[in-house]
Amino acid sequence: MPRETGTEALTRLAEERVDHRFKGLPPDAEGLTVAELAAQRRNLFTGGFSTPVLALSAERLEHNLALMEAYAERHGLAFAPHGKTSMAPRLFQRQIEHGAWGITLAVPHQVWVARAFGVERIFLANELVDPAALRRVAAELAADPAFRLVCYVDSVRGVELMDAALRGAVRPVDVVVELAAGEGARTGVRTEAECAAVADAVAAVPTLRLVGVAGYEGEVPRADTARVTAYLRRLTALAADFDKSGRFAGVDEIVVSAGGSAWFDAVAEVFAEIPELSAPVLKLLRSGAYVSHDDGHYRRLTPFTRVPQEGALEPAFRLWAQVVSRPSSEQAFVNAGKRDAAHDLDLPEAQVVRRDGVERPADGITVTGLSDQHAWLRTTGEADLEVGDWVGFGLSHPCTSFDKWQLIPLAEADGTVVDYIRTFF
């Protein structure tokens, strides 16, 4: 049986039946396909949705996609946004339609999801040493000449394990040496001399092909502009040194990759300084949180606060919950908690209250804690809050917002739900 194409797989998502797996959707929608429910264009507030329900703004999502597409193009960067943020194939498709070179991923399961939905270029920002996963990667490369995967290596031992698992593979796996962001940082080779040893190990085996260098500046200890810039210049110098020594002989392009969501302005600045090398340089940015942005961690860290002339991302998530208890004038509880809201970096932020179709600012309302299924609200005298009110919350950290919801309504500003975003965690 021929393999399903990415387009066919995306179409099949729309044919999935709405049922008990999906939180917050209208009870009377059970049994409809996702496409049938989307075609009804129900309103998030009057169309039978139940709380808690997470919604993604259609307008803000489109703004963020277009903004980062323009930013990458303006700075001469290729873009492989980190897919682990959303694990949503429909968003992968939108990102690629907005100019992305491919999708960055972190673990084998994520690669299988992306491949099932037709992603042809994957940057695996991790060293892959699991034999079963490597054999499947080799099979994917053999079956699809258009498929490209680039993977980290950060140790001679890792190279040995990869080579052992890939013996007999039809195509070599492209790898980049990961330079650690400093002592005490996460993964990566600590010194340039060790990087050279890893590169030599790659050159000694037929199953791997060295195509570049990479790193993650978000792990720079005590990160500030000077330290991040210094690390990125070490990374680009490593690429130039490898090229001068002939380590990239025979490659069509040299990959130099970095860029999380907090320092991509520094990446753009330093990558612009890369000298001419023996082959064209693929300057690959990997920021992922931009797609939804947030109302906390990334709102504080986004580089657009340092370069406001470049534009501004917009938070696209809002979690709606309902007041289910108002035991005193100083306290209230809504029916959304740790199972529904990101809470690893910041607590949710109460933003608006809806009652009888009227929306107003959530003045005097602060989230003080989360239980599994409740948020604890502290209220002051200015808080006008009653049992039954809907409260809209901003969330901090997109990665742990997406992963709590399998089917997310995509809603326009007036509440009209125009689509549903399926996630695979």
N, C-alpha and C positions, 0 to 999 in steps of 0.2 A: 504494500500500500504506500503511495507517495506521501511524503511528509507534508503536513499542513503548512501553508504559508503563513507569514506573519499577519497579512491582511485577513486571511481566513480566521486565524485565531482571535484577532481583535473583533471581527464580526461575531464570532461565537460568544464572546463576552456579553454582547448585547442580547443574545438569545438565552442567557442564564435566567432561571426562574427565581423570582423573589420568594424567600421563605424565612424560616426561623433563624437562619445564620446571620441575618443582616439587621443590625440594631437601628432603631429609630424610624424605620420606614412605616408607611401607613398599613395598619393591619388588614385593610380590605384590598391591599395590593398583592397579597399572597397568591401565588400562582401565575401572575403576570410575568412576562419576560421583562428584563431591564429596559429593552427598547420600547415595549408597550407602555411601561410606566413613564419613561422619559417623554414619550409622545403626548401624554396627558398634560404635561407642563403644570403639574400641581404646584400650589403655593406652599412654601415651607411652613407658613404659620396658619394657614386655613385649609390645607389639603389633606389633613389627617395624619401628619407626621407626629410621632410621639417622642417625648423627651426621655433621656437625653438624646440629642442628635447633633452630630458634627456636620457643618456645612463648609464648603469651599466656595469662595467668591469667584464667579466666572470672569468678571471684569478685572479683578486684581490678579488672578492667575494669568490672564492674557497680557496684562501690563508687565508682569515680572518676566514672562517668557520673552517678550519683545525687548525689554530693557537689557537683559543679559546677552541676547543675540547681538544687539547693537554694540554693547560694550566690548564683547569679544572681537567683533569685526573691526571696530575702531582701533583696537590695540594689536591687531594682527595675531590674535590667539585662536587656536583651535579649541573646541569646547567639548568635554566629555563629562557632563554633570553626573554627580554621584547618585546612582539609582537607589542605593540603600535608604535614602531619605524617604522616598514614597513607595518604592516597590509596586508602582502602578504602571502597567504596560501602556495604558492609554496616555499617561503623561510622558512616558519614554517617547512615544510616537510624536507627541506635540513638541517635545524638546528637539527631536531630530528634524521635524518640519521647520523649527525655528533655528536651523543651522548647526545643530550639534554634530560633531564628528562621529560620536558614538556615545556609549554609556559606561560610566565607571561603576564597578561593583566590588564587593569585598570577599564573598565566600561562594563556594560552588553552587549552592542552592539558588542564589541570586542569578548566577550565570545561566542556569537551566531555565529559569523563568524568562529571562531576556531572550534566550535563544528560541523558546517556544513561541514568542511573539515577534520573531523575525529580526531582532537586533543583529546587525552584521559586524559591528565593531565594538569590542569590549576591552576596557582597560581594567585589569584585575589588580587593585591596589592592595595586594597581599602576596606573600610568598605561598605558593601552592605546592604542598609536598604529599598530599594524600594520594596514594596510587590509584584508587578507583576513580577519583575525580580527574586525575591526569589522563587516565586511559579514555575517559569520556570526552575530555577536551580534544585528545588526539583523534578520536572518532569523528567529532564535529568538524575538525579541520580537514580531515580526509574526505568527508561527505560533501562539504560545501567550500569550493575554491574561493568564494567571495568572503567567507568568514575570516575575520582577523581578531586574534586575542593577544594582548600584551600583558605580561605578568611580571610582578616584582621577583627579584632574587636578592637575598641579603646575607647569604652564607655559603661557604664552600660545601658544607654538609647538605644544605638545601639543594644545591646544584647536583650533587651526587644522587640524592633521593629522586629528584625530578628525572634525571637521566635514566636511572634504573627502571622507573615506571614507564618511560616513553620509548624504550628500546623497540625498534621496528616500526615506529610511527612514520607515516607517509610524509608529513610536513613537520619541520622543527617548530617549536613554540618560541615566539618572540619574547624576550625578557629585557627588563631594564634593571640596573643595579640601584637599589634604594639606599640613598645616603641618609643616615640618621640625622635628626634635627639637633643633636647635641647629646652630651653625657646625661643619662637619666631620662632621655626621651623614650619614645615607644620603640617601634621596630626600626630596622635599618642598620647598615654597616657604619661603625663608629669613626673610622679613619679612612683617608684617601688611600693609604697603603693597603688596607684590608679590602677596599673597593677594587683595587687593581687585582688582588688575589682572587676575588670572586669573578671578575671579568676573565681572568686567565682560565679559571675552572670552566666557565661557559665555553670559551674558545676551544677547549680540549674535548668537548663532546659533540656529537652530530645531532643530538636531539633538541638542542637549544640554539638560539641565535640572538646575540647581543645587539639591541637596536637603540639603546639610549640609557638615560639616567632619570631618576625620579626621587621625589621626597614629599614630605608633608610639613609645611612650615607652621601649621597649627600646633605642632608639638614642641616648638622651640621653647626651652625653659625660660621663664620670666620674660615672655615675649613682649617686645616693643618694636617700634619701627626699625631701630638700628640693629637689634639682634636678628630680627626676621630678614632684613635686607642682607646682612652679613651671611646668614645661612644660605639664602638663595644664590648669592654670588659664589659661595663654595660649590653649590650644585652646578651652576653654569660653567664654572672653571673646571669641574670634574669632566663635564661633557667635552669641553675643548681639549683637555689633556688626553682623554681617551681617543678623541679623533686624531690628535697629533701623533699618537703612538700607533695609529692604524687599526684600532680595535673595532671601528665601524666599517672596515673595508667591505665593499659589496652590498651595503644596504642602500635602499632607494631614498630613505629619509632617516634622520636622526631624531629620536623622541626625547624631548626634555619636558618633564611634567611636574607640576606642583599645583597648589591652589585649593585651599578649603574656602569656607565662606567668610572668614574673618580678615584675610590679608590678600585678597586677589589684586588689590591696587599695587601692593609691593611686588607681586608676581609680574604684573604687567610692566612695571617700571624696570625690573631687573631683566626680564626676558627680552625687552627691547634692546638690551645691551649685548645680547649674544652675538659674537662675531661670526663672520662667514665661515662655515665649516665645509667639509669635503662633500657633503650632501645637504639638500634642503632640510631645515629644522622644523619639526612639528612641535610647536610650542603649545602644550596641551594643559589647559586649565580644567580643574575637576570640581569646582564649587557645586554643591547640591541643594543646600537649604534655601536658596533663593526662590525656588519654585513656589513655595507658599509663604516664605519669610516667616516672621513671628512677631509676637507682642511682648518679647522679653529678651532672651539671651542674644539673638541675632539682631534685634532692634538696637541693642547697645553696641554690638561688635561690628556691624556692617561697615565695610570700607566706604560706603557712600556718605557716611558722616564726615569722613576726611576729604572726600572729593565730591561735594554736593553738586558741582557743576556737571557731573556725569549722570545725574538722575537720582532716583530714590526708589527702593523696593517698597512694596505695600503688603502688609499682613493680610493673608487671604483666608485664614481659618477663623471660624467663630463656633464655639461650642454653646449650644442652647440647652438649658436645664430649667426645671420648674421648681418653684418654692413649694415644698411639701410640709414644712413646719416653721412656725414663727412663735417659739415659746416665750419670747420676751422682746422688749423694745430694743435690746442690744444684740439679739441673736436670731439667725434664721438658718435654715438648711435647705439645700436644693438636692435634686436626685441625680447628681453626677459626681463621681469620685475618681479614685485611682484607676478604675477599670476603663474610664472614659477620657481622662484628661492627662496630658503630659504633666509630670511633676518632678522630674529628676533634676531640673535646673532652677525652675521657679514655679511658684504656685500660679494657678490661673488668675486672670485679672478681670474683675467684674467691670463691664463696659456699658451695657445698656439694659434697661428693663422694658418689657412689653406687657401692656394690659389693654384689653379691648381694642386691639389694633393700633394702639398709640405707643410709640417708642420714645424713651427719654433716657438721659444719661443716668448711670448707676451711681449717683452721688451718695456718699456716706456708706458705701458697701465695700467691704474688704474680705477677701478669702484668707482665713487664718489656718486652715488645715484641710486635709482630705482623709476621709475613710474610704473603704472600698467602693461604696455606692453613694456617698454623700459628700458634699462640700460644706464646710463650716464657714458661715458668714458672720462677721462682726458688723453691726449696723449702728450708725449714730443717729441723732435726732433729725438730720436732713434726709434720711433714707425713707422713701415712700415705697414700702414693700409689703405685699400681702400673699398669703397662701394662694397658689394658682398662677401667680405671675411667672412669666418666662424671663430668665436672665441670660444675656449673651456674654460669654467670656472670651477674652483673648488668651491664647496659649503661648507658652515658651518652649521652644525646641521642636521643630517640625518632625524630626526622626521618631520621636516617641509620641507624636500626635497621630501620624498616619498609621502606626502599627497597631492601634487599638480599634481600628475600624476597617471592615472588609469591603464596605460599599458606602461611598461618601457622596451625598447629594452635591451637585454643582449648581449653585443658585445665583441668579442675577440679583441686582440691588433691590428690586421690589419683592424678592422672595420666590420668584418663578424658578422652579427646578428644571434645568434644561438637559441635564445628563447626570450620570452616576459614575464615580471613579472606583474601580475595583482594585484592591491591593492584594499582594501575595507575600505574607510574612511567614 
